[in-house]
C-alpha cells in the first residue's frame, strides 16, 4: 500500500485558507474603545470602514489615539481575504522538520526565501517572516474555532535583526477575544503583555458597543 503525501505547498495552502476572514460584503463597524495601559485609562471611538480603513475619534489623549489606531489597523488587515495566489505565487515551499507536537515546518523559497512557517492541525502555528527589514516570529498557542476558519486566541511575537540575529525590543504575549456581530466575528478584547529587560507592561484594548455599518448600495 502506498501513501501519497501531499506537497508542502498543499499543506500550507490548506492552513492558509483555513484562517477566518471577512467576506466581500463586510460592511464595516463602529465601536467604543477603552485602553487600559498600566493603570492609565483612555477612551475613544473607532470606525472601521467596508474597505477596512480605521478612523479613531474622540480620543482622550493623542498617545492613546495612536495606539488604538494601530490596533484597529492590525485587526482589519488580518481579516482581509486575499487568495493564496495573490499572496504566495512568487514563493516555493518545501518540508522542514516535524516537531514532537505534530507541527510541520514549511520552508519558503523564491521571493520570500528565508521565511518559515509551521502547520499544526490545519492551522498556521508559527510564522517567521521578514517584514520591513526585520524578522518577526509569531507562535500561536491556542485558537478560536468559528466554523468558518480559525482565529488566533493566545500567541506571542518577537522581532530580530536579520543581519545579527539580535532581538529587537521585548517579547509580547497576546490574548484575543471575539464576539459575533451579525454574521461576523469581531475582536472585542486584546491584551498585550510585553517584557523588556525584566519589566512587564500591560495594555488592554476593550471594544464595546460594536455595531455593523449599513451596507452601501
Secondary structure, 3 states (H helix, E strand, C coil): CCCCCCCHHHHHHHHHHCECCCCCCCCEEEEEEEEEECCEEEEEEEEEECCCCEEEECCCCHHHHHHHHHHHHHHHHCCCCCCHHHHHCCEEEEEEEECCCCCEEEEEEECCCCCEEEEECCEEEEEEEEECCEEEEEEEEEEEECCCCEEEEEEEEEEEECCCCCEEEEEEEEEEEEEEECCEEEEEEEEEEEEECCEEEEEEEEEEEEEECCCCC
